[in-house]
């Protein structure tokens, strides 16, 4: 792997617009969010159960405040990856605009991979906004793959993530034209290789300049962009570490939750508290549930969650019936939901970890939450949504309908997007990380390039650790 940058500053984001180092785009210190978030404190642990930080205010784990979460968001928005070898191949064959679209007479040869360094330098020069910007172009697999990161000063004026992808595509196109002195009549063919059949198609069908997020033209609704990353990508980026895959998935789901307008008012505590318990292993809850029930069943995890929730004051016995059945009440609804969602993830890890087969993630989600409901009389995870989505996801991933395994689904899928709290995609990510190759669509098959490209960022590969440690960047100021 090689890298070409305008400069090589100690921190690639330092001093840039929107730099998430505890200060905003104007250089003002980011203040801790007041209110109910600041009142709650948690301790954060690694995926191996080791304490990282104690008594962290929940406000420091909000996406608008936490430096590592902001880095993850900015990196995803600013970065596009280019299949340079793929562009070279389709230009040689004349396969333009996706499947079943070969145009005889439009073929031509360009040695793109051999000239990858020169092309990368051209992209960097076109995208650069100044000597101190954070624009970069990195080469993978001997120049077959490029990772293009537009400078934050440029992406900061874009209305959406689409600008980064289009800027990367156009900079690549102009760099190729300059490098090979391409005649104007070949430029439309090159355009089709870069951004596909668009605008004849709604999406960039057949294009070889990719982005982690789907283009805005195909989004299911406002604020859905961060929820368009397939489950397999999370497993690949984190090298199939189940808890880090869940953490990265939960982080992007929370970003989508925030962008959609569904994480404000009373739902802010509901969303952020559940995120830190389920995805960031707050108070070591997920780790302890998995460890203590490693030889148990889904039902054992449910019993454990109920006992811990009662002990920690999230729920309490309201009434004991003559039969001995206990009805519970929610004393702290947001905390109960956090425990229920964390328990769902733990149950998935126990069950899939025992079988090493991801397909049961859907039924585990359904039956674990069914067990919570039957044992407490309370709504289960995400106000019953994880129970229902477990049933529907099972039907559409491998039952009568079929259609693909859990790894190819994303949070914006119309079948499963009703859990807009984002609490089911972390379960799918953990399941695919634990899968031993039983799926037709494995992370190695669908997401190997994504894993290589974005796995280079430590804060994306190990989000639990870096999100927890980054709170000191704010505390230190």
DRENVEXLUM-424954 format. One record per residue (C-alpha): x, y, z; residue in three letters. Coordinates in steps of 0.25 Angstrom, whole numbers. Layout:
% DRENVEXLUM-424954
r X X&Y Y&Z Z&type ALA
...
% end
This chain:
% DRENVEXLUM-424954
r X 0&Y 0&Z 0&type UNK
r X 5&Y 14&Z -3&type UNK
r X -1&Y 28&Z -1&type UNK
r X 0&Y 41&Z -7&type UNK
r X -4&Y 53&Z 1&type UNK
r X -2&Y 68&Z 0&type UNK
r X 5&Y 68&Z 13&type UNK
r X 7&Y 58&Z 24&type UNK
r X 2&Y 65&Z 36&type UNK
r X 2&Y 58&Z 50&type UNK
r X -13&Y 58&Z 50&type UNK
r X -19&Y 57&Z 36&type UNK
r X -31&Y 65&Z 41&type UNK
r X -24&Y 75&Z 50&type UNK
r X -27&Y 89&Z 47&type UNK
r X -38&Y 85&Z 36&type UNK
r X -52&Y 90&Z 36&type UNK
r X -60&Y 81&Z 45&type UNK
r X -48&Y 75&Z 51&type UNK
r X -54&Y 66&Z 62&type UNK
r X -43&Y 68&Z 73&type UNK
r X -52&Y 75&Z 83&type UNK
r X -54&Y 88&Z 75&type UNK
r X -64&Y 92&Z 64&type UNK
r X -62&Y 98&Z 50&type UNK
r X -60&Y 111&Z 56&type UNK
r X -49&Y 106&Z 66&type UNK
r X -59&Y 108&Z 78&type UNK
r X -58&Y 97&Z 88&type UNK
r X -70&Y 87&Z 87&type UNK
r X -78&Y 88&Z 100&type UNK
r X -83&Y 76&Z 107&type UNK
r X -98&Y 74&Z 104&type UNK
r X -106&Y 78&Z 116&type UNK
r X -119&Y 71&Z 121&type UNK
r X -122&Y 56&Z 123&type UNK
r X -110&Y 51&Z 115&type UNK
r X -100&Y 58&Z 125&type UNK
r X -107&Y 52&Z 137&type UNK
r X -104&Y 38&Z 132&type UNK
r X -90&Y 32&Z 134&type UNK
r X -85&Y 18&Z 129&type UNK
r X -72&Y 11&Z 129&type UNK
r X -66&Y 6&Z 116&type UNK
r X -59&Y -7&Z 113&type UNK
r X -52&Y -14&Z 102&type UNK
r X -57&Y -26&Z 94&type UNK
r X -49&Y -34&Z 104&type UNK
r X -55&Y -29&Z 116&type UNK
r X -44&Y -20&Z 120&type UNK
r X -47&Y -6&Z 126&type UNK
r X -44&Y 6&Z 117&type UNK
r X -51&Y 18&Z 124&type UNK
r X -59&Y 19&Z 136&type UNK
r X -70&Y 29&Z 139&type UNK
r X -72&Y 34&Z 125&type UNK
r X -84&Y 44&Z 124&type UNK
r X -93&Y 39&Z 113&type UNK
r X -92&Y 53&Z 107&type UNK
r X -78&Y 50&Z 103&type UNK
r X -83&Y 38&Z 94&type UNK
r X -93&Y 46&Z 86&type UNK
r X -89&Y 47&Z 71&type UNK
r X -88&Y 62&Z 71&type UNK
r X -78&Y 62&Z 83&type UNK
r X -70&Y 49&Z 82&type UNK
r X -57&Y 51&Z 74&type UNK
r X -56&Y 37&Z 69&type UNK
r X -70&Y 36&Z 65&type UNK
r X -68&Y 49&Z 57&type UNK
r X -56&Y 44&Z 51&type UNK
r X -64&Y 31&Z 46&type UNK
r X -75&Y 40&Z 40&type UNK
r X -65&Y 49&Z 33&type UNK
r X -57&Y 38&Z 28&type UNK
r X -69&Y 31&Z 22&type UNK
r X -74&Y 43&Z 16&type UNK
r X -61&Y 48&Z 10&type UNK
r X -56&Y 35&Z 4&type UNK
r X -59&Y 28&Z -9&type UNK
r X -52&Y 15&Z -14&type UNK
r X -48&Y 13&Z -28&type UNK
r X -47&Y -1&Z -35&type UNK
r X -36&Y 4&Z -45&type UNK
r X -34&Y -10&Z -50&type UNK
r X -49&Y -11&Z -53&type UNK
r X -49&Y 2&Z -61&type UNK
r X -37&Y -3&Z -69&type UNK
r X -44&Y -16&Z -72&type UNK
r X -58&Y -11&Z -76&type UNK
r X -52&Y 0&Z -85&type UNK
r X -44&Y -12&Z -92&type UNK
r X -57&Y -20&Z -94&type UNK
r X -67&Y -8&Z -96&type UNK
r X -76&Y -13&Z -84&type UNK
r X -82&Y 0&Z -80&type UNK
r X -93&Y 3&Z -71&type UNK
r X -95&Y -10&Z -64&type UNK
r X -99&Y -24&Z -68&type UNK
r X -103&Y -28&Z -82&type UNK
r X -98&Y -15&Z -87&type UNK
r X -87&Y -17&Z -97&type UNK
r X -84&Y -6&Z -108&type UNK
r X -76&Y -12&Z -119&type UNK
r X -67&Y -1&Z -125&type UNK
r X -65&Y 6&Z -112&type UNK
r X -54&Y -2&Z -107&type UNK
r X -40&Y 4&Z -104&type UNK
r X -28&Y 0&Z -96&type UNK
r X -22&Y 9&Z -85&type UNK
r X -11&Y 4&Z -75&type UNK
r X -18&Y 10&Z -63&type UNK
r X -12&Y 1&Z -52&type UNK
r X 2&Y 2&Z -58&type UNK
r X 0&Y 18&Z -57&type UNK
r X -7&Y 17&Z -44&type UNK
r X 3&Y 26&Z -37&type UNK
r X 3&Y 37&Z -47&type UNK
r X -13&Y 36&Z -47&type UNK
r X -13&Y 37&Z -32&type UNK
r X -4&Y 50&Z -33&type UNK
r X -13&Y 56&Z -43&type UNK
r X -25&Y 53&Z -34&type UNK
r X -19&Y 59&Z -22&type UNK
r X -15&Y 72&Z -30&type UNK
r X -29&Y 74&Z -35&type UNK
r X -36&Y 72&Z -21&type UNK
r X -26&Y 80&Z -13&type UNK
r X -31&Y 92&Z -7&type UNK
r X -18&Y 97&Z -1&type UNK
r X -5&Y 92&Z 5&type UNK
r X -11&Y 89&Z 19&type UNK
r X -23&Y 81&Z 14&type UNK
r X -25&Y 66&Z 17&type UNK
r X -28&Y 61&Z 3&type UNK
r X -21&Y 48&Z 0&type UNK
r X -21&Y 37&Z -10&type UNK
r X -16&Y 23&Z -6&type UNK
r X -12&Y 11&Z -14&type UNK
r X -16&Y -3&Z -11&type UNK
r X -12&Y -16&Z -17&type UNK
r X -2&Y -10&Z -26&type UNK
r X -10&Y 1&Z -31&type UNK
r X -23&Y -8&Z -34&type UNK
r X -31&Y 0&Z -24&type UNK
r X -30&Y 14&Z -20&type UNK
r X -36&Y 21&Z -7&type UNK
r X -39&Y 35&Z -10&type UNK
r X -42&Y 45&Z 1&type UNK
r X -47&Y 59&Z -2&type UNK
r X -42&Y 70&Z 7&type UNK
r X -51&Y 74&Z 18&type UNK
r X -51&Y 88&Z 14&type UNK
r X -58&Y 83&Z 1&type UNK
r X -67&Y 73&Z 6&type UNK
r X -71&Y 83&Z 17&type UNK
r X -79&Y 91&Z 6&type UNK
r X -86&Y 79&Z 0&type UNK
r X -100&Y 77&Z 3&type UNK
r X -98&Y 62&Z 4&type UNK
r X -88&Y 51&Z 3&type UNK
r X -91&Y 50&Z -12&type UNK
r X -82&Y 62&Z -14&type UNK
r X -70&Y 54&Z -9&type UNK
r X -73&Y 42&Z -19&type UNK
r X -75&Y 51&Z -31&type UNK
r X -63&Y 60&Z -28&type UNK
r X -54&Y 47&Z -27&type UNK
r X -60&Y 42&Z -40&type UNK
r X -58&Y 55&Z -48&type UNK
r X -44&Y 57&Z -42&type UNK
r X -41&Y 43&Z -47&type UNK
r X -47&Y 45&Z -60&type UNK
r X -39&Y 58&Z -63&type UNK
r X -26&Y 51&Z -57&type UNK
r X -28&Y 40&Z -67&type UNK
r X -31&Y 50&Z -79&type UNK
r X -18&Y 57&Z -75&type UNK
r X -9&Y 45&Z -73&type UNK
r X -13&Y 38&Z -87&type UNK
r X -17&Y 51&Z -95&type UNK
r X -30&Y 44&Z -97&type UNK
r X -38&Y 50&Z -110&type UNK
r X -51&Y 56&Z -107&type UNK
r X -59&Y 45&Z -114&type UNK
r X -54&Y 35&Z -104&type UNK
r X -58&Y 43&Z -92&type UNK
r X -73&Y 39&Z -91&type UNK
r X -68&Y 24&Z -91&type UNK
r X -59&Y 27&Z -79&type UNK
r X -71&Y 34&Z -72&type UNK
r X -79&Y 22&Z -73&type UNK
r X -68&Y 14&Z -67&type UNK
r X -67&Y 24&Z -55&type UNK
r X -81&Y 26&Z -52&type UNK
r X -88&Y 16&Z -60&type UNK
r X -102&Y 17&Z -67&type UNK
r X -106&Y 30&Z -59&type UNK
r X -114&Y 38&Z -62&type UNK
r X -121&Y 28&Z -71&type UNK
r X -122&Y 19&Z -58&type UNK
r X -126&Y 25&Z -44&type UNK
r X -113&Y 19&Z -38&type UNK
r X -99&Y 19&Z -43&type UNK
r X -101&Y 5&Z -50&type UNK
r X -88&Y -1&Z -54&type UNK
r X -79&Y 10&Z -49&type UNK
r X -66&Y 7&Z -43&type UNK
r X -65&Y 19&Z -33&type UNK
r X -71&Y 14&Z -21&type UNK
r X -76&Y 20&Z -7&type UNK
r X -80&Y 13&Z 6&type UNK
r X -93&Y 20&Z 5&type UNK
r X -103&Y 19&Z -6&type UNK
r X -106&Y 31&Z -15&type UNK
r X -117&Y 40&Z -10&type UNK
r X -125&Y 37&Z -23&type UNK
r X -128&Y 23&Z -17&type UNK
r X -130&Y 26&Z -2&type UNK
r X -143&Y 21&Z 4&type UNK
r X -145&Y 34&Z 11&type UNK
r X -139&Y 46&Z 18&type UNK
r X -127&Y 43&Z 27&type UNK
r X -125&Y 29&Z 22&type UNK
r X -111&Y 30&Z 16&type UNK
r X -103&Y 25&Z 28&type UNK
r X -113&Y 13&Z 29&type UNK
r X -109&Y 8&Z 15&type UNK
r X -96&Y 0&Z 18&type UNK
r X -98&Y -15&Z 17&type UNK
r X -96&Y -24&Z 29&type UNK
r X -84&Y -31&Z 22&type UNK
r X -76&Y -18&Z 21&type UNK
r X -76&Y -16&Z 36&type UNK
r X -71&Y -31&Z 38&type UNK
r X -60&Y -28&Z 27&type UNK
r X -55&Y -15&Z 33&type UNK
r X -54&Y -20&Z 47&type UNK
r X -47&Y -33&Z 42&type UNK
r X -59&Y -41&Z 47&type UNK
r X -58&Y -37&Z 61&type UNK
r X -72&Y -39&Z 66&type UNK
r X -73&Y -28&Z 76&type UNK
r X -65&Y -17&Z 68&type UNK
r X -74&Y -21&Z 56&type UNK
r X -86&Y -18&Z 65&type UNK
r X -80&Y -5&Z 70&type UNK
r X -77&Y 0&Z 56&type UNK
r X -91&Y -4&Z 51&type UNK
r X -98&Y 2&Z 63&type UNK
r X -90&Y 15&Z 61&type UNK
r X -94&Y 17&Z 47&type UNK
r X -108&Y 13&Z 51&type UNK
r X -108&Y 24&Z 62&type UNK
r X -103&Y 34&Z 52&type UNK
r X -115&Y 31&Z 42&type UNK
r X -124&Y 31&Z 54&type UNK
r X -119&Y 45&Z 57&type UNK
r X -120&Y 50&Z 43&type UNK
r X -134&Y 45&Z 41&type UNK
r X -139&Y 54&Z 53&type UNK
r X -142&Y 42&Z 61&type UNK
r X -132&Y 44&Z 72&type UNK
r X -137&Y 57&Z 79&type UNK
r X -145&Y 61&Z 91&type UNK
r X -148&Y 49&Z 100&type UNK
r X -143&Y 39&Z 89&type UNK
r X -129&Y 45&Z 90&type UNK
r X -127&Y 38&Z 103&type UNK
r X -134&Y 25&Z 98&type UNK
r X -125&Y 24&Z 86&type UNK
r X -111&Y 28&Z 92&type UNK
r X -113&Y 20&Z 104&type UNK
r X -117&Y 8&Z 97&type UNK
r X -105&Y 10&Z 87&type UNK
r X -95&Y 10&Z 98&type UNK
r X -100&Y -2&Z 105&type UNK
r X -102&Y -10&Z 92&type UNK
r X -91&Y -6&Z 83&type UNK
r X -80&Y 0&Z 92&type UNK
r X -81&Y -11&Z 103&type UNK
r X -84&Y 0&Z 114&type UNK
r X -82&Y -6&Z 128&type UNK
r X -77&Y -19&Z 121&type UNK
r X -92&Y -23&Z 120&type UNK
r X -91&Y -30&Z 106&type UNK
r X -77&Y -37&Z 110&type UNK
r X -82&Y -42&Z 123&type UNK
r X -95&Y -47&Z 117&type UNK
r X -88&Y -55&Z 107&type UNK
r X -77&Y -60&Z 116&type UNK
r X -87&Y -64&Z 127&type UNK
r X -96&Y -71&Z 117&type UNK
r X -86&Y -77&Z 108&type UNK
r X -90&Y -91&Z 111&type UNK
r X -105&Y -87&Z 112&type UNK
r X -117&Y -84&Z 103&type UNK
r X -124&Y -72&Z 97&type UNK
r X -134&Y -74&Z 109&type UNK
r X -123&Y -74&Z 119&type UNK
r X -118&Y -60&Z 113&type UNK
r X -133&Y -55&Z 115&type UNK
r X -133&Y -59&Z 130&type UNK
r X -120&Y -53&Z 132&type UNK
r X -124&Y -40&Z 126&type UNK
r X -137&Y -39&Z 134&type UNK
r X -129&Y -42&Z 147&type UNK
r X -119&Y -31&Z 144&type UNK
r X -129&Y -21&Z 140&type UNK
r X -137&Y -23&Z 153&type UNK
r X -124&Y -22&Z 161&type UNK
r X -120&Y -9&Z 154&type UNK
r X -133&Y -3&Z 156&type UNK
r X -138&Y -3&Z 141&type UNK
r X -150&Y -11&Z 145&type UNK
r X -157&Y -16&Z 157&type UNK
r X -168&Y -26&Z 161&type UNK
r X -181&Y -20&Z 161&type UNK
r X -190&Y -32&Z 164&type UNK
r X -188&Y -46&Z 167&type UNK
r X -200&Y -55&Z 163&type UNK
r X -206&Y -67&Z 170&type UNK
r X -199&Y -76&Z 161&type UNK
r X -185&Y -69&Z 164&type UNK
r X -184&Y -62&Z 151&type UNK
r X -178&Y -48&Z 153&type UNK
r X -183&Y -36&Z 146&type UNK
r X -172&Y -25&Z 144&type UNK
r X -173&Y -10&Z 142&type UNK
r X -162&Y -1&Z 136&type UNK
r X -156&Y 8&Z 145&type UNK
r X -146&Y 14&Z 135&type UNK
r X -151&Y 11&Z 121&type UNK
r X -139&Y 15&Z 114&type UNK
r X -130&Y 7&Z 122&type UNK
r X -139&Y -5&Z 121&type UNK
r X -138&Y -4&Z 106&type UNK
r X -123&Y -3&Z 106&type UNK
r X -123&Y -16&Z 114&type UNK
r X -132&Y -23&Z 105&type UNK
r X -125&Y -18&Z 92&type UNK
r X -111&Y -22&Z 99&type UNK
r X -117&Y -35&Z 103&type UNK
r X -122&Y -38&Z 88&type UNK
r X -108&Y -36&Z 83&type UNK
r X -102&Y -45&Z 94&type UNK
r X -112&Y -56&Z 91&type UNK
r X -109&Y -55&Z 76&type UNK
r X -94&Y -56&Z 80&type UNK
r X -97&Y -68&Z 89&type UNK
r X -105&Y -75&Z 79&type UNK
r X -98&Y -72&Z 66&type UNK
r X -85&Y -74&Z 73&type UNK
r X -89&Y -88&Z 77&type UNK
r X -93&Y -92&Z 63&type UNK
r X -84&Y -83&Z 55&type UNK
r X -95&Y -81&Z 45&type UNK
r X -101&Y -67&Z 44&type UNK
r X -114&Y -71&Z 38&type UNK
r X -120&Y -72&Z 52&type UNK
r X -118&Y -58&Z 55&type UNK
r X -133&Y -55&Z 51&type UNK
r X -139&Y -66&Z 59&type UNK
r X -131&Y -63&Z 71&type UNK
r X -135&Y -48&Z 71&type UNK
r X -150&Y -53&Z 70&type UNK
r X -150&Y -63&Z 81&type UNK
r X -140&Y -56&Z 91&type UNK
r X -150&Y -44&Z 91&type UNK
r X -162&Y -53&Z 92&type UNK
r X -156&Y -59&Z 104&type UNK
r X -154&Y -45&Z 110&type UNK
r X -169&Y -42&Z 108&type UNK
r X -174&Y -55&Z 113&type UNK
r X -165&Y -54&Z 126&type UNK
r X -168&Y -40&Z 129&type UNK
r X -181&Y -35&Z 123&type UNK
r X -173&Y -23&Z 117&type UNK
r X -170&Y -18&Z 103&type UNK
r X -157&Y -25&Z 98&type UNK
r X -145&Y -18&Z 91&type UNK
r X -148&Y -5&Z 83&type UNK
r X -163&Y -6&Z 87&type UNK
r X -165&Y -20&Z 81&type UNK
r X -159&Y -16&Z 68&type UNK
r X -147&Y -26&Z 69&type UNK
r X -157&Y -37&Z 71&type UNK
r X -165&Y -34&Z 59&type UNK
r X -153&Y -31&Z 50&type UNK
r X -147&Y -44&Z 54&type UNK
r X -159&Y -51&Z 49&type UNK
r X -160&Y -43&Z 36&type UNK
r X -145&Y -43&Z 34&type UNK
r X -145&Y -58&Z 35&type UNK
r X -156&Y -59&Z 24&type UNK
r X -149&Y -50&Z 14&type UNK
r X -135&Y -55&Z 16&type UNK
r X -136&Y -70&Z 16&type UNK
r X -151&Y -75&Z 18&type UNK
r X -161&Y -76&Z 7&type UNK
r X -157&Y -64&Z 0&type UNK
r X -142&Y -65&Z 1&type UNK
r X -135&Y -54&Z -6&type UNK
r X -121&Y -54&Z 1&type UNK
r X -114&Y -57&Z 14&type UNK
r X -113&Y -47&Z 26&type UNK
r X -100&Y -41&Z 21&type UNK
r X -106&Y -34&Z 9&type UNK
r X -116&Y -26&Z 17&type UNK
r X -115&Y -12&Z 21&type UNK
r X -123&Y -3&Z 31&type UNK
r X -130&Y 4&Z 20&type UNK
r X -136&Y -9&Z 14&type UNK
r X -151&Y -6&Z 14&type UNK
r X -153&Y -20&Z 20&type UNK
r X -146&Y -17&Z 33&type UNK
r X -144&Y -2&Z 34&type UNK
r X -155&Y -1&Z 44&type UNK
r X -145&Y -3&Z 55&type UNK
r X -141&Y 12&Z 53&type UNK
r X -134&Y 11&Z 66&type UNK
r X -123&Y 4&Z 59&type UNK
r X -123&Y -8&Z 69&type UNK
r X -124&Y -20&Z 59&type UNK
r X -112&Y -17&Z 49&type UNK
r X -102&Y -19&Z 60&type UNK
r X -108&Y -33&Z 63&type UNK
r X -106&Y -36&Z 48&type UNK
r X -92&Y -31&Z 48&type UNK
r X -88&Y -39&Z 60&type UNK
r X -94&Y -51&Z 54&type UNK
r X -87&Y -50&Z 40&type UNK
r X -74&Y -48&Z 48&type UNK
r X -76&Y -61&Z 55&type UNK
r X -81&Y -69&Z 43&type UNK
r X -71&Y -79&Z 38&type UNK
r X -74&Y -78&Z 23&type UNK
r X -88&Y -84&Z 23&type UNK
r X -94&Y -73&Z 15&type UNK
r X -94&Y -71&Z 0&type UNK
r X -92&Y -57&Z 2&type UNK
r X -80&Y -56&Z 11&type UNK
r X -72&Y -44&Z 15&type UNK
r X -60&Y -49&Z 8&type UNK
r X -68&Y -50&Z -5&type UNK
r X -76&Y -37&Z -4&type UNK
r X -67&Y -28&Z 4&type UNK
r X -53&Y -31&Z 3&type UNK
r X -49&Y -18&Z -4&type UNK
r X -57&Y -10&Z 6&type UNK
r X -50&Y -18&Z 18&type UNK
r X -36&Y -15&Z 12&type UNK
r X -39&Y 0&Z 9&type UNK
r X -46&Y 4&Z 22&type UNK
r X -39&Y -6&Z 31&type UNK
r X -27&Y 3&Z 30&type UNK
r X -34&Y 13&Z 39&type UNK
r X -31&Y 8&Z 54&type UNK
r X -44&Y 16&Z 59&type UNK
r X -52&Y 8&Z 49&type UNK
r X -46&Y -5&Z 51&type UNK
r X -46&Y -4&Z 66&type UNK
r X -57&Y 6&Z 69&type UNK
r X -60&Y 1&Z 84&type UNK
r X -46&Y 5&Z 88&type UNK
r X -45&Y 18&Z 80&type UNK
r X -58&Y 23&Z 84&type UNK
r X -56&Y 21&Z 98&type UNK
r X -42&Y 27&Z 98&type UNK
r X -45&Y 39&Z 90&type UNK
r X -54&Y 45&Z 102&type UNK
r X -40&Y 49&Z 107&type UNK
r X -38&Y 59&Z 96&type UNK
r X -50&Y 67&Z 101&type UNK
r X -47&Y 65&Z 116&type UNK
r X -33&Y 69&Z 113&type UNK
r X -37&Y 82&Z 109&type UNK
% end
